[in-house]
Amino acid sequence: MKINKEGYRIIAISGLICLVLWSLIYYFQSQHLGTGLLATSAVILIAFWFFIVAFFREPRRVKIHDPELVFSPCDGRVVVTEIVHEDEYIKEEMLQISIFMSITNIHMNWLPVGGQVEYYKYHPGRFLIAWHPKSSTENERTTTVVKMENQKRVLFRQVAGLIARRIVSYIKVGDNVSQNDVFGFIKFGSRIDVLVPKNSELLVEIGDPVVGSQTPLVRLH
């Protein structure tokens, strides 16, 4: 299993903490506690550490390129499909699709479209629950706009959640990017909003599970 580079430090620190905790339990077990606690604590700590390792797993995905389609930028479940007025950069009505990622999902982020990065901004903010309606405008987040070869613009936001406190983006303005390349990572539960031209053909519904870089969200007209 390949591990994403964003997990190296957390995996090492959590492993060290688990080892220290087990050592303390071993010491106190030999002094005051029964032998059964030692085996139980070892199982719990190992299981916890493997969960941390698994969270940062990096799957192999087939790269799909189709300029008519906007793909899901992450694994998760669709929680919003609605027309909204985008006020930050494009400033027009757009179709928004929001995808919630639970802590058990892959948390790598893929580019939904290819083209040139026209806009990027990091916003500090709150840490509301990721499916809260105000999380898109009040939580810590990044906003990225990619201008495609057909001149259409697609905006997407990485939104931090209640647990997620670290958003990583590898994008900068002026980059030429390819559809379904990795562009970032969100640590623990979070969400991504994708905003496309409002006349796009919606291909998913609320509640649908999606797979990052594999599931098309809309077809562009």
C-alpha positions as CSV (number, residue, x, y, z in Angstrom):
1,M,0.0,0.0,0.0
2,K,1.4,3.4,-1.0
3,I,1.3,6.2,1.5
4,N,0.7,9.8,0.6
5,K,3.6,12.1,1.6
6,E,1.3,14.3,3.6
7,G,1.0,11.4,6.1
8,Y,4.6,10.7,6.8
9,R,5.0,13.0,9.8
10,I,1.6,12.2,11.4
11,I,2.2,8.5,11.0
12,A,5.6,8.8,12.6
13,I,4.4,10.9,15.5
14,S,1.3,8.8,16.2
15,G,3.5,5.6,16.1
16,L,5.8,7.1,18.7
17,I,2.9,8.2,20.9
18,C,1.4,4.6,20.7
19,L,4.8,3.2,21.6
20,V,5.2,5.5,24.6
21,L,1.7,4.7,25.8
22,W,2.3,1.0,25.6
23,S,5.5,1.4,27.4
24,L,3.8,3.2,30.3
25,I,1.0,0.6,30.4
26,Y,3.7,-2.2,30.5
27,Y,5.4,-0.4,33.4
28,F,2.3,0.1,35.4
29,Q,1.0,-3.4,34.5
30,S,4.1,-5.0,36.0
31,Q,3.6,-2.9,39.2
32,H,-0.1,-2.8,39.9
33,L,-2.3,-4.1,37.1
34,G,-3.3,-7.5,35.7
35,T,-1.6,-9.2,32.7
36,G,-4.8,-9.0,30.6
37,L,-4.5,-5.2,30.1
38,L,-1.2,-5.5,28.4
39,A,-2.4,-7.6,25.4
40,T,-5.7,-5.6,25.2
41,S,-3.9,-2.2,25.1
42,A,-1.4,-3.5,22.5
43,V,-4.3,-4.5,20.2
44,I,-6.1,-1.2,20.6
45,L,-3.0,0.9,20.0
46,I,-1.9,-1.1,17.0
47,A,-5.4,-0.9,15.5
48,F,-5.4,2.9,16.1
49,W,-2.0,3.3,14.4
50,F,-3.1,1.2,11.4
51,F,-6.2,3.4,11.0
52,I,-3.9,6.4,10.8
53,V,-1.7,4.7,8.2
54,A,-4.8,3.7,6.2
55,F,-6.2,7.2,6.2
56,F,-3.2,8.4,4.2
57,R,-3.3,5.5,1.7
58,E,-2.7,6.6,-1.9
59,P,-4.8,4.5,-4.4
60,R,-3.8,3.9,-8.0
61,R,-6.4,5.4,-10.3
62,V,-6.8,5.3,-14.1
63,K,-6.4,8.8,-15.5
64,I,-9.4,9.8,-17.6
65,H,-9.3,12.8,-19.9
66,D,-12.6,14.1,-21.3
67,P,-13.0,17.9,-21.8
68,E,-16.8,17.6,-21.9
69,L,-16.9,16.1,-18.4
70,V,-16.2,17.5,-14.9
71,F,-15.0,14.7,-12.6
72,S,-15.3,14.3,-8.9
73,P,-12.2,15.8,-7.2
74,C,-12.5,13.4,-4.2
75,D,-14.0,10.3,-2.8
76,G,-17.2,10.8,-0.8
77,R,-20.9,11.4,-1.1
78,V,-22.9,14.1,-2.8
79,V,-24.6,16.4,-0.3
80,V,-25.5,19.5,-2.4
81,T,-26.7,20.1,-6.0
82,E,-28.1,23.6,-6.4
83,I,-27.8,26.8,-8.3
84,V,-25.9,29.5,-6.4
85,H,-24.5,32.9,-7.1
86,E,-20.7,32.8,-7.0
87,D,-19.5,36.0,-5.4
88,E,-15.8,35.6,-4.9
89,Y,-14.4,35.6,-8.4
90,I,-16.6,34.5,-11.3
91,K,-19.6,36.5,-9.9
92,E,-22.4,34.8,-11.7
93,E,-25.0,32.0,-11.1
94,M,-23.4,28.6,-11.2
95,L,-24.3,25.0,-10.5
96,Q,-22.7,23.8,-7.3
97,I,-22.0,20.2,-6.4
98,S,-20.7,19.5,-2.9
99,I,-19.1,16.3,-1.8
100,F,-18.6,15.3,1.8
101,M,-15.6,13.1,2.8
102,S,-15.9,11.1,6.0
103,I,-12.8,10.1,7.9
104,T,-12.8,6.7,6.2
105,N,-12.6,8.1,2.7
106,I,-9.4,8.6,0.6
107,H,-8.6,12.3,1.2
108,M,-6.4,12.9,-1.8
109,N,-7.8,15.6,-4.2
110,W,-7.8,15.4,-8.0
111,L,-8.3,18.1,-10.6
112,P,-11.9,18.0,-11.9
113,V,-10.9,19.6,-15.2
114,G,-7.7,20.6,-17.1
115,G,-6.5,24.0,-18.2
116,Q,-4.8,27.0,-16.7
117,V,-5.1,28.0,-13.1
118,E,-6.6,31.5,-13.3
119,Y,-7.2,32.2,-9.6
120,Y,-6.2,30.7,-6.3
121,K,-6.8,32.0,-2.7
122,Y,-6.5,30.6,0.8
123,H,-9.1,31.7,3.3
124,P,-8.6,31.3,7.0
125,G,-11.8,30.7,8.8
126,R,-14.0,28.6,11.2
127,F,-14.3,24.8,11.6
128,L,-18.0,24.2,11.3
129,I,-19.2,20.7,10.5
130,A,-18.4,20.2,6.8
131,W,-22.0,19.6,5.7
132,H,-23.2,22.8,7.4
133,P,-24.5,25.3,4.7
134,K,-22.3,28.1,5.9
135,S,-19.1,26.0,5.8
136,S,-18.5,26.9,2.1
137,T,-18.2,30.6,3.0
138,E,-17.1,30.7,6.7
139,N,-14.8,27.7,7.2
140,E,-11.1,27.5,6.4
141,R,-10.9,26.9,2.7
142,T,-9.1,27.3,-0.6
143,T,-10.7,28.6,-3.8
144,T,-9.3,27.6,-7.2
145,V,-10.5,28.6,-10.7
146,V,-9.3,26.7,-13.8
147,K,-9.9,28.1,-17.2
148,M,-10.3,25.3,-19.7
149,E,-9.3,25.4,-23.4
150,N,-12.9,26.0,-24.4
151,Q,-12.8,29.2,-22.2
152,K,-15.2,27.8,-19.6
153,R,-14.3,28.3,-16.0
154,V,-14.7,25.7,-13.2
155,L,-14.3,26.8,-9.6
156,F,-13.6,24.4,-6.8
157,R,-13.1,24.8,-3.0
158,Q,-11.4,22.6,-0.5
159,V,-13.3,23.2,2.7
160,A,-12.0,22.2,6.2
161,G,-14.5,20.5,8.5
162,L,-14.9,20.0,12.3
163,I,-11.9,17.6,12.5
164,A,-9.9,18.7,9.4
165,R,-7.5,21.4,10.4
166,R,-5.1,21.3,7.6
167,I,-5.7,21.9,3.9
168,V,-2.9,21.2,1.4
169,S,-2.9,22.5,-2.1
170,Y,-0.1,22.2,-4.7
171,I,-1.6,24.8,-7.1
172,K,-0.5,28.3,-7.9
173,V,-1.8,30.8,-10.4
174,G,-0.5,30.4,-13.9
175,D,0.0,26.6,-13.7
176,N,-1.1,24.5,-16.6
177,V,-2.8,21.5,-15.1
178,S,-4.2,18.2,-16.4
179,Q,-7.5,16.7,-15.6
180,N,-7.5,14.2,-12.8
181,D,-3.9,14.9,-11.7
182,V,-3.5,15.1,-7.9
183,F,-3.7,18.7,-6.7
184,G,-4.0,18.5,-2.9
185,F,-5.0,16.7,0.3
186,I,-7.3,17.5,3.2
187,K,-6.5,15.9,6.5
188,F,-9.5,14.1,8.1
189,G,-13.2,14.8,7.5
190,S,-14.0,17.7,5.1
191,R,-15.7,18.6,1.8
192,I,-15.1,19.9,-1.7
193,D,-17.5,22.2,-3.6
194,V,-17.4,22.2,-7.4
195,L,-19.0,25.1,-9.3
196,V,-19.7,24.8,-13.0
197,P,-21.7,26.8,-15.6
198,K,-25.3,26.5,-14.6
199,N,-26.5,25.1,-17.9
200,S,-24.3,22.0,-17.4
201,E,-26.0,18.6,-17.4
202,L,-26.0,17.2,-13.9
203,L,-25.0,13.5,-13.8
204,V,-25.3,12.8,-10.0
205,E,-27.9,13.2,-7.3
206,I,-27.8,14.0,-3.6
207,G,-26.8,10.9,-1.7
208,D,-24.8,9.4,-4.6
209,P,-21.3,7.9,-3.7
210,V,-18.5,9.2,-5.9
211,V,-15.0,8.2,-6.6
212,G,-12.3,10.9,-7.0
213,S,-11.0,11.2,-10.6
214,Q,-13.4,8.5,-11.8
215,T,-17.0,9.6,-11.3
216,P,-18.3,12.4,-13.7
217,L,-20.3,15.0,-11.9
218,V,-21.6,17.0,-14.9
219,R,-21.4,17.2,-18.7
220,L,-20.5,20.7,-20.0
221,H,-22.5,22.1,-22.9
